[in-house]
Amino acid sequence: MKAIHIVCAVVGGAIAGAAVGLLVAPEKGNETRKKIMKVLKDKGIYLKKDKLEELVDEIEDQIENVL
């Protein structure tokens, strides 16, 4: 397999996973973001709320482009 095919498969899988996760999420987005920030903080990754919002917006834009 060519490297570009692997990259496309990984990106496509990530986008599909994010879309499914958003569709079946049992909680509000705000609560989910808080949980994500807590998990990242426990792992030693500190992400400011505005950076997390930017990341969410970027993922949302990419999902909208695919759908």
N, C-alpha and C positions, 0 to 999 in steps of 0.2 A: 504494500500500500504506500502511496505517496504521502508525504508529510502533510500536504494540504488537506487530504481526505481525512486524516486523523484529527487535524485541528477543526475542520468543519463538523465532524462527528461529535467532538467534545463540546463545541459551542452550541450545536443543535440540541444535544442532550441537556445541557445546562438550561437553555431557554425553555425547552419542553418541560423540564422538571420544575422550573420556576412558575411556568404557566399553570401546571397541574396543582402545584402548591398553593397558588393564589386562588384557584377555583374551589378547592376543597378545604381551605383554611377555616378552622372552627372558631377563630377569634378575630377581633378587629385588628386592622393593620397596626394601630398604635401599640396594642398589647404584644403583638408578634415582634415588632421592632424592639420593644423593651427586653423581651426574652433573648433576642439575637444579641443585643448589646451586652446582656448579662453573661451569655455564653462566651462571647469574645473577650469580655473583661476577665472571666475566670481563666481563660487561656493566655492572658497577658497581653491581649491586643486591645488597645484603647482607641476608640473611634468616637469622635465628637458627633453629637446628634445631627448637626447640619451635614456632616460628611455622610452619615448613614442615609439621610434624606436624599442627598445627591445620588448615592448608589441606588436607592430604591427608584428614583425618577429615571435613572439611566436604564435600569432593567425594564421598567415599565415601557419606556420608549422603544426599546428593542423588541419587546413582546408585541407591542402594537404594530411595529413594522413587519413582523413575521406573520401576524394574523391578518 
